[in-house]
Amino acid sequence: MKYLMQSIALLLFFPFVNNAQENNYTKAKELVSKMTLDEKINLVVGMGMKMGAMNMPGGAPNVGQTMDKVPGAAGTTFALPQLGLPTTVVADGPAGLRIEPKRVNDANTYYATAWPVATLLASTWDVKLVEQVGKAMGNEVKEYGVDVILGPGMNIMRNPLGARNFEYYSEDPLVTGKIATAMVNGIQWNGVGTSVKHFAVNNQETNRNSVDAIVSERALREIYLRGFELVVKEAKPWTVMSSYNLLNGTYTSQSYDLLTTVLRKDWGFKGMVMTDWFGGKDAVAQMKAGNDLLMPGTPQKRKAITDAINNKTLDVKVLDENATRIVAYILETPAFKKYAFSNKPDLKQHAVLAREAAANGMVLLKNNNTALPIIAAKNIAAFGNTSYDFISGGTGSGDVNEEYTISLVEGLQNAGYTVDAELKTIYSAYLYDYKAKHPKKSFIEEFVNPTPNASELLLNNAIISSKAASSDMAVITIGRNAGEGKDRVVLNDFNLSKAEQQLIDEVSTAFHAKGKKVVVIINAGGVIEVASWRDKVDAVLLAWQPGLEAGNAVADVLSGKVNPSGKLAVTFPVKYEDEITAKNFPGKEFKEKAVTGFMGQKEIPAEVTHEEGVYVGYRYYNTFNVKPAYEFGYGLSYTNFDYKNVKLSSSTFKGKLVITLEVTNTGTVAGKEVVQLYIAAPTNKLDKPNEELKAFAKTDLLQPGQTQTLQFVIDAKLLASFHTAASAWVADAGTYTVKLGTSSLAIKQTATFTLAKEILVEKVNKVLVPTVTINELKK
């Protein structure tokens, strides 16, 4: 009932968002008219951040302002108390609020919930659940005195090696947009803001500050901008964060085409745009582009803007507009409204929700001979370093300072299973020794030079054989971690290491010789290779990085307390080389043009050409008949579902089409099903993928024999493709095929309808045109 009432309140609230924004803008404009030039410049150049004992440069030095209101936050805006404008606080991150848990002369702790990572939340395909997570996350933002959380991350998972893929939702823009919309709605329900990021085409960390992403207009609109478009129009985030990279030759934070023409004129965005930290090169160009707030601010940027105003290369009217949008944002914040934050969010209740969300997003990849759920087995032999040191979330600014992480073995023990004590002692001693020799470094030190994970412990065959004799079954955990600053690699990361392969081989051989089962848990934020070893084990559960309640959530699924209902929102290829973007990821470097960049690091000009065009992820695999290890949308259950009675409101499209489908649980246990609706469009004028996801829905928890009718509404925009020559979204005339299934390859029901005459759905401005010819992939 609590969440029902919250949802009703949310629906009632949003019709007034535009009016509130307009009122704030009018008041903000009046306040800006009273400011001095210095005050305006102080406002648009943000305040610096602290990282431990290290002070980062601030935009307004020696003015007596501090950003210690929330230690560990990423930065603040400049206060103008004489105008009633306080400092507002922005803090990371996509998987939970990132603040420091310990404070000087303060015995209290300020932990935040490490929520399941975005990859897992997208795998729930459950917008209601994600909105609940957002509401709880937003509560922590508000109660810890933060005004905006820097998330969610919305970049497309273009390539499996993207280090920050754990912060993102999917390879598909519709899933990305709909899940992000739910998250933004949930967080902002609390009266705090979000900053959707990284806008746009920030799909790699390699040379992230210098790489030029070269993308066609169509691929931009259909793949890389579409998710942002959905969230801007449907959730109205308070702020948008521009990305580090260049896009078709221009830094995104300096691109008027992107930040003003597309974001504001085409999409109607009313909020504030901020840079990523130290993003871009030219503060004046950023102002002109419509990038209002420069974070975390430097004295150099203040000087550049001041000089430009004085020499009249920057019109003060542009600065006024930037400042007005910042003030309009400030007027909406808890800080301005003098909210008395408690520093005491309900972390215990949030942990319960984090556990529920984690279990609902885990994906059962394999389950031979009902190896899962674990019913008869009581004594479990847990192998793999990560079974004892489970990974709650990724690294970098997407990390969270949580109070604890429940390991797999703790979760199993909490669920009533007995975990082999000798193995626990061996692994615990090994990991303790490794950590003692590799003590935790500061955030910046880890960012520049991350500590590698301990190599997989190799056990002798005698120990493995003895455990096969004494235990009922084996569980092996394969762990992976990555994050901001450095992309993943194929060797010993995407692919398993020799030690991991050997562990799977030896454990499987020993346990299968005794007629006992082996289950592999994948504890990773991104995709890994599975095809070479999956046939050696009985079951594979993709647990992703499930947050602080990790082990308990995994045990909920393994035990059958929760029936897995997660579905892949990203494709698992058979091998890395099968991925179409492997041909040009992470692009070309021009080392001869290298310069010294942020914190003394070498900055190498680079470019990456998106030659795959719109054929990203399943669009490529399905269209070009490249068999994946596990396809987009795939996921098993402990029960079965039947699809029947698909009905279309009409056989011809006349502006809107309603599609209904009955889903029945035909198995023996309760479960949830994700129904995916793909459409194959006519290809009269454009080269198009074989099918594209256009809608999805998750059923309620259906009891055995229970049926639920799902409804999908298709409008013209969902049918449309982007026609570059016309700079327009166009739904082409012809026959469309609706495909309803359990994955992008497992289609259960089909139907067709026709569109008699093409529809020009939406005309947009012709911008962001690549300056070079792209040899795009075509069928």
N, C-alpha and C positions, 0 to 999 in steps of 0.2 A: 504493500500500500504506500509505503514511504516513497519508493521510486516512481510509482504511478502518479502520485500527487506532484512530485518534482517534474515529471514529464509534462503534466498538464500546465504547470506554472511556466515551463519553458516555452510551450506553444503560445501561451498568452503573452509572454514577454516579447517575443521576437517581432511582432508587428510594430512595436514601438521603438525598435532599435534605430531605424532610419531617422525617426523624428528626434530621438535623443542625440544622434550624431549631428543632425542639422542644428539643433539648439546649441550643442557644445561648440560647433564651428562658429556660430554667430558670436557667442560669448568670447571664444578664443580670439577671434579677429579683433574684438574690442580691446582685449588685454594686450595683444601684440602691438596695437597702435600706441600704447602707453610706454612701451619698452624703449630703452636706449639701444643703439647699435650693438654695443658690447653685450648687453643682456640677450639680445637675439642670437648673437654668435655663440655665447656661452650655452644657450639652450640647444642649438642644433649640434654642437660638439659635445658628445656625452662624457660622463665621468668615468674614470679608470676603475680597474678591478684590482683586487688583491689575490695572490695565490700563495697561501702560507705566509712566510715572512717577506715574500717578494712583492714589491709595489710595482704595478704596471703604470705607464705614463698616463696622466690625466689631461683632459681637455681644457680645464680651467684651473691652472695652478695658482697656489697662494691666494685663494679666495676664502679660506677658512671652511670649506665644505669637505665633508667626509662621506664615504659610502659604507661605513661600518654598521649601519642600521641592521643589516642582515649579513653577518660574516659568511663568506663563501659564495655570496651572490656574484653574478657576472659583471654588474655595473649599475649605474644609476643615471637618471636625468638630473640636470642642474636645477637647483631650487632658486626661486625668486620670491622670498617671503613677503617682500613689500607689495607684491601683487597677489599674495595668497596662494602661490604655487609652490608646493613642497617637492622635495626629492622623491622620485618614484624608483622602485627597485625592480630590476629584471634579473632572472636567474635561469640557469639551465634546469631542465632538460627534458628530452623526449620520453625517458623511461621513469620519470619521477623527479621531484624537486632536488636540485643539487645545491646544498648549503653545507657549511661546516658544522659538524655535530658538537665540537668543543669550542668554548669561548673563554677568553682571558678573564680571570677572576670570577668565574661562574661555574658552580658545581653541577649545574644542570646539563643535560645532553639534548641535542636538537636533531634527532634522527628523522629521516624521511622514509617513506615506503619505496622500496625498489619494486616497481611494478613489472609485470612481464613485458619484454621488449616489444617494439612495434610489430616485428615480424610475426611474433606469436599472436598478438591481438588481432592482426589481419587474418590469421589462420582460423580464428573463431568464426569469421564471416557473420558476426553477431553485432549489429549496430546498437541494439539495446544494451547489451552487456558492456560494450566499449563506452557508451555514454555514461553508464554507471561508474566505470573506472575514471572517466574524465571528471565526473562530479566529485569523486573522492580525492583525486589528485588536485583539483582546483581548491578543495577545502584546505589542503595542506599549504598550497600557495598562499591563500588568504590568511590562514591562522599563523603563518610564520612571517607575515609582514611583507610579502612579495606582491608586486602588482601585475607583473607579466611573466609567464613562463615561456622560455625560448623553445617552443615546439608547438605542434608536432612536426617531425621531419617528414617530408612528402616527396622526396626525390624517387625517381623510378629505379628499381633494381635492374639496371641495364646489363650488368655483368656480375657473375657470382663472386668475383674477387673484390668487389667494392667493400672497403673496410667498414663503412658506416651503414651497410645494408640492414643491420640489426635495428637501426633507428628509423628505418623506412618500412612501408607497408607491403609493397607489392611490385611486380613487374607490369601490372595492369593499372591504367589510370582510373578506371571506374572504381575498383576496389580501394585504391589509394584515396580517391576523393570522398567516397561514402564513409569509409572508416575514419578518415580525418575529420569529416563533418561531424560525426558522432562524438569524437574526442573533443573538438573545439566547442561544440554545443554544451557538452558536459562540464568542461572546465569553466567556460564563461558564464554558466548558470550561477556560479558563485559570486559574480561581480568582479572577477579578475580577468585579465586578458591573456591571449595567446599570441605567439609570433610564428606563423607557419613558415617553414623554411625548407630548403635553401633555394630561393627563387632566382634563377632556375637553371636546370641541366647541370647540377653539381652531382654528377654520378660517379665520381672517383676522388680519391685523396691524393693520388700521384700528381704532383705539380698543380695542386688545387688552386694556388694563388696566381698561377701564370698560364694555365692551359686554356686554349681557345677551343670551345666546343662548337664545331661546325655542323649545323643541323638544317635540314630543309624546312621551309615554312610549314609544309604539311605534317612532317614528323613532330615538329614543335607543337603545333596546335592539337594534334590528335593524341600524342603520347606524353610529352614532357610538360605541357601547360594545362592539359585537360583536368587533372586532379586538382590543381590550384584553382582553376576556374570554378569547379564544382564547390569547393570549400568557401571561396569568396562569395559566391552567389547564395549558397544555402546556409552557411553558418556565420558569415560576417565576422571574421577574426578581427581583433583590435589592431593587430600589426602584422606586417609581412617583413621577413628578413631577406634581403638580397644576398646572393651567393658570392663566393670568391672569384669564380672563373670568368673568363670572357665568353661571350656568346656571339658568334658570327662577327668577331673582330672587335667587340666593345665589352669592357667590364660591365657585368650586369648592374652593378651599383651606379654606373655612369651612363646607363642606357635609358634615354628618354622614351624610346620605342617600347621598351619592356615595362618600365615602372609607371609611365604616364599613359601612353597610347593604349597598350594592352590592358594593364591592370586597372587603370582608372577610367579610361574612356570606353574601352570595349566591354569591361566587366562591371564597371560601376563601383569599384572599391572606394570606400570613404575614409579608411583608417590611415595609420602612419606606417611609413616604410623606414626600417633601420638597416644599417649594414651588418654583415657578419663582422666579427671582431678583427679590426685592422684591414678590412676588405677594401679593395679598390686602390687607385693611385692618385686620383685628382679630386680633392675636396670640392672645388668649384664645379667641376663637371657633375659630381654627385648631387649637389644642390640643384643644378639645372635639370637633372634627370628626374627629380622628384624623390630622391632618397633623403628623407627629412632628417634623420638622426644618425650621426656618425659615431660608431662605437668601437672601442671604449673611449675614443677621443684622444687626440694628441695636440700638443702646443703647435706643431707644424700645421695642422689643419686649421686651427684657429687663425693663425697668421695668414694662411693662404686665402681664407674667406675674407678676412679684414682687408688685405691688400687688394683683392678683387673688387670689393665694394668701393674702396677709395679710388682705384684707378678706373672704375666704371666698366670693368669687364664682367661684373656680376650685378645685375639689376637688383636693387634692394627689394623690389616687389617679389622676386623669386625667394629671397631669404624670408620675407614676411610670410609667404605661403608655407614654406617649410616649418617655420616657427608656429604658425597657426595650427597646423595639423598636430604638432607635438603638444601644444597647449590643449587642444580638443581632446587628445588622448588623456592628458593629465587630469582633466576635469572629470573623467569617468572612473578614475582609480580609487581604490580604498584609501590610499594615502591622502588624496585630496578630500575625501569624505570623512577623514579622521577616524577611520575604523580602528577600534581598539583590539588589535589582534592578540590572541591568547598565548601563542607559542605552544599550544596544547591540542593539536588535532587528534582525532580518535584513531591512533595508529593500530590499536588492537583490532578494531572493526575493519579498518582498511586492509589489514593482513588477511582477514577472512575473505574479503572480496578479491584480493590479489591471488589467493589460492584457488578460488573458484574460476577466475578468468584464466589462470595458467592451465588448469586441467582442461578447460573447454577449448583451448587453442593448440593442444598437443595433437600431433598427427600420427596415427597408426599406419606405418608404411608397409608392414608385413606381419602376418599372423598365421603361420602354418599350423594346421592341426590343433587349433585353439590353444596355442601355447599361452596366450593371454585371454582372459584375466587369470592371475595366479590364484588357484583355488585349493588344490591339494598340497602344494609345496609349502613347507613351513621354514625350512632351513635354507638360507640363500647364501651363496658364495658371491661376493661382490668384487669384481675385478676392475682395474683401470684407475689411474690417479684421480680422475674426476668424480668417481663414485664417492670419494672421501673429501673432495674439495670442489664442490659443485659450483658452477659459474652462474651467478644470478643475472648478470647483464654485461654489456660491453664496456669498453674503456673510453677514456677521453671525456669530453664534456657531456657525453651520454651516460656517464657513470653516476651512481647515486651512493651517498654515504648512509647506508642502512645499518640498523642495529645488529642484524644477524642474517645468515643465509642457512637455511635448513639443507644439509647435504642429503644425498640419496640414501646413504646408510641410516641416517637419522630418520628420514621419512619412512623407510621400511620398518625400522624398529618401532616407530610411533604407530604404524599400522598393524603391529602385532607379529611381524616376522622376526625370526632369529637370524642375525647376520654373523657369518663366520668370524670368530674373535681373533684367530691367528692372522688372517688376512688383514683385518682392521689394524692390528698392531704393526704389521710389516709396512703397510702403506702409510700409516700415520707417522711412523718414525722416518720413513723416506722423505715425506713431504715436509716434516718439521725440520729436518736437516737441510733440505734445499732452501727453505725460506730463511733459515738462520744465516745461510751463506749468501742469500740474495735479499737483504732487508728492503722494505718498502721505501721507495723514493718519493720525492715531492711530485706534485701534479706536472710541473713543467719538466722535471727531469725524466719522468716517465713518458711524457709527450715526445721529447726529443730522442730519448734512448730507452724504449720500453724494455722491461725485464722479461726475458723469454720464459715461457712456462717450463716446468720441469719435464724432462724427457720421460716417456712412458716407462714405468718400472718393468723390467724383465724378470719374471719369476722362473725358477727352475721347474722342470717337468715333474719332479717328484712332488713338489707342493701342489701343483695343479692336479695331478692324479689323485693325491690324497683328498683334495676338496671334492673331486668328482665322485669319490667313494662315500664321503661323509655328508655331502650337501644334497638337497633335493633338486636344485637347479642353479644355473649361473646367470648373473647379470653383469654385463660389461658396459662401462660408460666411456664414450669417446667425446672428449671435450675440445672446444675451439673458442678462442676469443680474439677480438679485433676491435678497432675503433679509430677515432680521429687521428689523422696524420700520416698513416702508412697503410697502403692497400695490402691485401692478402696475396699470397703466392700459391702456385700449384703444388710445388714440392713440399711434402710434410705439413700441408695446411689444407688446401682443397683435397688433395690426395692424402690418404692415411700414411703415416710413417711406417717404416719396416717393422719397428717394434710393435706398433698397433696391429699391423697385419699379422705379425707372429703371435701376438696375444690372442687374437680372434681364432687363428688356426689351431693353436695348442689347446685353448679352453674348449673349443667346439669339438675337436677330436676326442679329448678326454671325457667330456660329459656325454657326448653322443654314444661313445663306447659303452657307457653305463645306462643308456636309454633315457638320459635326462636332457632337459631342454636348456637352450641358451638364448637369452634376450639381450639385444644391444640397445642402449639408450644413447641418442645423439643429443649432446648438450652444447648447442652451437647457436650463434646468432645469424649464421648464413648457411649457404648450400655447401655440402661436401660431396665427394664421390662415394657412391654406395654400391655400384653395379658389380665391382670386382670381388666383394666379400659378402654380399647379402644372402647368397645361396648357402653359405656355411652356417647360418644361424636360423633359429626358428621364428623369431619375431624381432621387429625393429620399431622402436617408438621414438619419434622425433619430438623431443621435449623443448627444443629451442633454448632460450635463456629465460627461465620462468619467474624471475624475481626472487624476493626474499623467502617465500614459502615453497621454494623449488622442490625439495625432497618430498614434502608432504603432498604436493600436487601430483608429482610423478607417481607416488604410492597410491594415490586415489585412483589413477588410471590403471596401474598395474593390477591392483586388487579387484577392480571392477566396481568400486564405489562410484566412480564416474565413468560412463560409457564414452569413449573418445568420439568427438564429433568434429575435430579440426580438419581442415582441408588446405592443401598447399595453395598459397597465393603467389608462388614462384616455382618455376620449373626446375627439376633436378635432372641435369643431363647425364647420359651414360658416361661420357668423359668430357673433360674441359674443352677439348678441340671441337666438340660438337656444337658448342655455343657460338653463334654467328658473330658475336661481338669480340670473340677471342682473337679475331684477325686484326683488330685495330685497338684493342684495349691494352694499356692506357694511352696509346697514341705515340706521336713522334716528338722527340726532344731536339732542341737546338742548343746544344751544350756550349757552342762557341759564343752564344749570346748571354751566358749566365751572368747574373749579378748577385750582390749580397742583399738578402731580403730580411724578413722578420727574424729578430733575435739572432742575427748573424748567419742564418742558414742560407745555403746556396739556393737561388731561385732561377730555375731554368725555363725559358720560354718553350712552350709546347703547344701541340694542337692534336685534337682527336676528331676525326671525321666520322660522322654517324652514317656510314654507308649502308647500314641495314634499313634505314628509313623507318617505316612504320612496323617493320617485322622484328619487333622486340618480344622476347619470351615466347609464349605459346603461339603467338601469331606467326612466328618463324617456324617452330617445330611442326605445327599442324599443317601449315600451308606447303612446306617443302618436304613433308613426310620424313622428318628426322625423328627417330624413335627416342624418346627420353627414358631415363630410368624410372622417374615418376612424373607424370604430367601435371600441369597446372590444374588445380581444383581437386586433386586426388586425395583420398583419405579413407581408411577403413573404419568399420564400426564393429561392436560386438553383437549387433543385430542386423537385420536386412530391411530394406524399404522397397516398396513397389510404387511406381508412378502410373497414373491412369487418368482417363477422362480429361485430356487437355482440350480446352475450348478457347476459341478466339471470338471476341465480341463482333468481329466482322471479317469477311474474307478480303475486304478491300480497306486500305488505310485512308482515313479521312481526318487526319489531324491527331488522332489518338487511338490506341488499340489496347484493349484489356484482355489479358491472357490469364486463365485460371487452370489449376492443376491440382489433382488429389494425390496426396502422399500418404501411404499406409505403412505402418510398422508391421512387417510380416514375420518378424523374428520372435524371440522368447524373452528378451529383456527390453526395458525402456531405453529410448535413445532419441537423439536429435539428428536431423538431416539438413544438409545444406543443398538447396536446389539452385542450380546455375542455369541462366537463360542466355544462350548464345544466338546470334543471328548471322546468317550468311546473306550478304547483300549482293544485288546484281552488279556486274562489273562492266557496264556499257562504256563508261568514260574513264574510269580509274582502275588501276591495279589495286586489288584489295585482298586482305587475308581471307582464308577460307571461312573463318567465323570469328566473331568478336563478342566478348561478354558485354551484355547490355543491361542485365539486372540479376539480382540474386536475393534469396531469402532463406532464413533458417527457421525450421519448424520449432514448435514448443517441444517439451519433453513428451514424446508419444509413448504411451503404454503399448504392449503387444496387442495387435489388432486395431489400434486406434488410427483414425484417418483425420487428416487436416487438409483443408483446401487453402491453397496459396494463390494470391493474386498479384500480377505484375502489370504495370501500366507503362506502355511504350509511347513516347511522344516523337515528334519529327526530329528533334535534335539528336535523339538516340539512334535514329536511322541514318543520320547525315555523316558524310565524310567531308574533309576539307579540300575544296577545289582551289588549288593555288592560283590558277590564272584568273579566277573570279574573286579571289580573296573572300571566299564565302563558304559557309557550311551548306551543303546541298544533299538532299535525299534524292537519290536517282530513281527514275521510273523503272518498273520491272517487278519480278517476283522475288520475295524475301522468304527465307526458310527459318523458322523458329526451331531451335534445338534445345531441349530441356534435358539436363543430365546431372550425373553425380561428379563429373569432371569434364574437362574440355575434350576428352576422347571417349568417355563413357556416356553416350547420348541415349536416353531412354524413350523420349517422345519427341515427335516432330510435327510441325504443321506449317502451312504456307499462307501467305497473303500477298496481295498485289498493290502496287502504287501506280495508278494510271498515268500520272504526270509528275515530273520532277518538282520538288519543292525547294525553293531558295529559302532556307530556314533562317539564316543570319548572315548579314554582310558585316565584315570587319575591316579594319584599317590594314593596308598592305605595309607591313613593317618586318623588321628582323630578317631581311633577305640576305642569304649568304652571299659573300663577295666572290666565292669561287664555285666552280661547277662540282656537284657531288654526283658521283657515279652510284646512284642508289640501286639497291637490290630490287629486282622485279621478278614476278612469276614467269 
